[in-house]
C-alpha cells in the first residue's frame, strides 16, 4: 500500500508596515504566535508559523514591513530581511489594506516583480469598509498589475475570507515531505517568544512615546519544576526614555510586567516569575554590534 502524498511549502507574508501581516498569520494558525500592535514595524524578525492539516503543511514566513527611508541600521536590516525571502519561498502573499494604495505598496510590488515566485494578493481589513462595492475598483487595480494569480478580500481580525484563502494556499503547495511534526507551530524557542511578548506589551502601553527605541533581551530563562524564572532587560537609547518606561513610582513597568507574565504563562502552560530591568544603551538602533547582541543579525 503506497503512502499518501504530502504537500509542503514556504509561504511569505509581505507588505508595507501595519497592513496586518502578523494578525493574518495568527488567525491562519488559529492561535497567537506573532506579536501585534497598532504601531508600524512591530514585527522585526522573520518568524515561521506552521499550519498542518492532513497531507498539507504551509510554513508561513512573517516578515517585517517593507518601507522606504530606512534611516537607522535596525530599519535597514528589517527591510533586507523581508525582501531576502521573496526568491526562496514557494508562494508569496502580498497584503494590502482596504481601499488604500501607497508609494510603499508600489515599493513592495517592485520587489515582487524582480522574482518569479507565484503571488496572491490579500486585501485586508475589509470589515472597516462601510460599503463593500468600493472593493471592485481595488480588485481591478490589483488585477491590472498582472502579477497576482488570485486576489482575496479578507478581514484577518474578523476571520472573514480566511477559509477560502487557506484552501487556495494549500492547493498551491508543492508535493514534498513535511518539514515539521504535525503539532509544531513555530521554529522559535519559548525564550524568543517570551521576549516578543514583553516587547508587545511595551509597545501597546507606551503609546507613541517610544515607537522603536526599545528592545528586549532575555538574560535568564530557567525552568525549575512547575516554575519558569525569566529575567529580561529592556534597552532604550536615552535616560528620559528609561523614565517613561518605568513610569511614576515604577507603576508602568509593573503593569507591563504583569500583562507579559500572564501571556507567557499561557504560552508555556506553567507559572512564571518575570523580572524586568530597564537599561540605557545610546544609539543601539544604529549599532551593528548592539543589533547582533540583541538578536537582529
Residue pairs with C-beta under 8 A, 6 or more apart in sequence:
4 55
5 55
5 175
6 55
6 56
6 57
6 175
6 176
6 177
6 178
7 55
7 56
7 57
7 170
7 173
7 174
7 175
7 176
8 56
8 57
8 58
8 59
8 173
8 174
8 176
8 177
8 178
8 179
9 57
9 58
9 59
9 89
9 90
9 91
9 172
9 173
9 174
9 176
10 59
10 61
10 85
10 88
10 89
10 90
10 91
11 58
11 59
11 60
11 61
11 89
11 90
11 91
11 92
11 93
11 169
12 60
12 61
12 63
12 85
12 86
12 89
12 91
12 92
12 93
12 117
13 21
13 24
13 25
13 60
13 61
13 62
13 63
13 93
13 95
14 21
14 63
14 66
14 82
14 85
14 86
14 92
14 93
14 94
14 95
14 108
14 111
14 112
15 21
15 65
15 66
15 94
15 95
15 96
15 105
15 108
16 65
16 66
16 67
16 102
16 104
16 105
16 107
16 108
17 40
17 41
17 64
17 65
17 66
17 67
17 104
18 38
18 39
18 40
18 41
18 42
18 65
18 97
19 65
19 95
19 96
19 97
19 124
19 125
20 95
20 97
20 124
20 125
20 156
20 157
21 34
21 43
21 62
21 63
21 65
21 95
22 34
22 35
22 36
22 42
22 43
22 62
23 36
23 124
23 156
23 157
24 93
24 95
24 122
24 124
24 154
24 156
24 162
25 33
25 34
25 47
25 49
25 60
25 62
26 32
26 33
26 34
26 36
26 156
27 156
27 157
27 159
27 162
28 49
28 51
28 58
28 60
28 162
28 165
28 166
29 49
29 50
29 51
29 60
29 185
31 185
33 47
33 49
33 185
33 186
33 193
34 43
34 47
34 49
34 62
34 196
35 42
35 43
35 196
35 197
35 199
35 200
35 203
36 42
36 200
37 200
37 203
37 204
38 204
39 203
39 208
39 211
39 212
40 65
40 67
41 64
41 65
41 67
41 75
41 78
41 212
42 200
42 203
43 62
43 63
43 64
43 65
44 64
44 74
44 78
44 296
45 64
45 81
45 196
45 295
45 296
46 61
46 62
46 63
46 64
46 81
46 82
46 85
47 61
47 62
47 186
47 188
48 59
48 60
48 61
48 62
48 186
48 187
48 188
49 59
49 60
49 62
49 185
49 186
50 57
50 58
50 59
50 60
50 179
50 180
50 184
50 185
50 186
50 187
51 57
51 58
51 59
51 60
51 166
52 58
52 178
52 180
52 182
52 183
52 184
53 170
56 170
56 173
57 173
57 178
57 179
57 180
57 182
58 166
58 169
58 170
58 173
59 179
59 180
61 85
61 89
63 81
63 82
63 85
64 78
64 79
64 81
64 82
65 78
65 82
65 104
66 79
66 82
66 83
66 104
66 107
66 108
66 111
67 75
67 79
67 104
67 107
68 103
68 104
68 107
70 76
70 78
70 79
72 212
72 285
72 286
73 285
73 286
73 287
73 288
73 291
74 212
74 285
74 286
74 291
74 296
75 212
75 285
77 291
77 296
77 297
78 296
83 111
86 92
86 111
86 112
86 114
86 115
86 117
87 115
87 116
87 117
89 117
90 117
90 118
90 172
90 173
90 174
91 117
91 118
91 119
91 120
91 169
91 172
91 173
92 112
92 115
92 117
92 118
92 119
92 120
93 119
93 120
93 121
93 122
93 169
94 108
94 109
94 112
94 119
94 120
94 121
94 122
94 148
95 122
95 124
96 105
96 121
96 122
96 123
96 124
96 138
96 142
97 123
97 124
97 125
98 123
98 124
98 125
98 126
98 128
98 129
98 138
99 129
99 134
99 135
99 137
99 138
101 138
101 141
109 145
109 147
112 119
112 147
113 147
118 149
118 172
119 147
119 148
119 149
120 148
120 149
120 150
120 151
120 152
120 165
120 168
120 169
121 142
121 148
121 150
121 151
121 152
122 151
122 152
122 154
122 165
123 135
123 138
123 139
123 142
123 151
123 152
123 153
123 154
124 154
124 155
124 156
125 155
125 156
125 157
126 132
126 135
126 153
126 154
126 155
126 160
126 161
127 155
127 157
127 158
127 160
128 155
129 135
135 153
139 151
139 153
142 148
142 151
143 151
149 172
150 168
152 161
152 164
152 165
152 168
153 161
154 160
154 161
154 162
154 165
155 161
156 162
180 187
186 193
190 221
190 267
190 268
191 218
191 221
192 218
192 295
193 267
194 218
194 221
194 230
194 232
194 260
194 264
194 267
194 268
195 216
195 217
195 218
195 232
195 295
196 216
197 260
197 263
197 264
197 267
198 216
198 232
198 234
198 256
198 260
198 274
198 276
199 214
199 215
199 216
200 260
200 263
201 256
201 259
201 260
201 263
202 210
202 214
202 216
202 234
202 245
202 256
203 211
205 252
205 255
205 256
205 259
206 214
206 244
206 245
206 252
209 241
209 244
210 236
210 241
210 244
210 245
212 285
213 236
213 237
213 238
213 241
213 285
214 234
214 235
214 236
214 241
214 245
215 234
215 235
215 284
215 294
215 296
216 232
216 233
216 234
216 235
217 232
217 233
217 235
217 293
217 294
217 295
218 230
218 231
218 232
219 231
219 232
219 233
220 229
220 230
220 231
221 228
221 229
221 230
222 228
222 229
222 230
223 229
223 270
226 270
226 271
227 270
227 271
227 272
227 273
228 264
228 268
228 270
228 271
228 272
228 273
229 272
229 273
230 264
230 272
230 273
230 274
230 275
231 275
231 277
232 274
232 275
232 276
232 277
233 276
233 277
233 278
233 279
234 245
234 276
234 277
234 278
234 279
235 279
235 280
235 281
235 284
235 294
236 242
236 245
236 278
236 279
236 280
236 281
237 280
237 281
237 282
237 283
237 284
237 285
238 280
238 282
239 280
241 280
242 278
242 279
242 280
244 252
245 252
245 253
245 256
245 278
246 252
246 253
246 278
247 253
247 254
247 255
253 276
253 278
256 276
257 274
257 275
257 276
260 274
260 276
261 272
261 274
264 272
264 274
265 271
265 272
281 290
283 290
284 290
284 291
284 294
285 291
291 297
